[in-house]
Amino acid sequence: MNEVVTGVIRWTLRLVVFAMGVLFFLSLVAAAAVLALVWGVRALWARLTGRPVTPWVMRMDPRTGWSTVYRSTARWTANKPGQPRRSEGAPAHDITDVVPRELP
């Protein structure tokens, strides 16, 4: 009797997982179909109105990412007012988190 119940539960679980996979696949196909339909209607409208059909592109400039990172680090490494920089004559003995050791 245990084997029958275990077999029924196993097949039910397989059927549920398979149905979830089919549902996910069909939802992806539906999303792609809606996107293709919107793109087709957009292209048809552009042809009817005499405008050029412009493709959908992702405009990305690598320089913008670099400048964003560079600006964000400049904010954190900016010199606080009243504190001289190392190049402006700050003494090196101000370092307190290093313990000097004697050489052997």
FENJORA-V520830 format. One record per backbone hydrogen bond with DSSP energy under -0.5 kcal/mol. CO is the residue of the C=O (numbers start at 1). NH is the residue of the N-H. Records with the same first field share a line. If there is no record, write none. Layout:
CO=NH  NH
//
This chain:
1=5
2=6
3=7
4=8
5=9
6=10
7=11
8=12
9=13
10=14
11=15
12=16
13=17
14=18
15=19
16=20
17=21
18=22
19=23
20=24
21=25
22=26
23=27
24=28
25=29
26=30
27=31
28=32
29=33
30=34
31=35
32=36
33=37
34=38
35=39
36=40
37=41
38=42
39=43
40=44
41=45
42=46
43=47
44=48
45=49
46=50  51
47=50
52=54
55=57
57=59
58=60
60=62
61=64  65
62=66
63=67
64=68
65=69
66=70
67=71
68=72
69=73
70=74
71=75
72=76
73=77
80=83
82=84
85=88  90
86=89
91=94
92=95
98=100
//
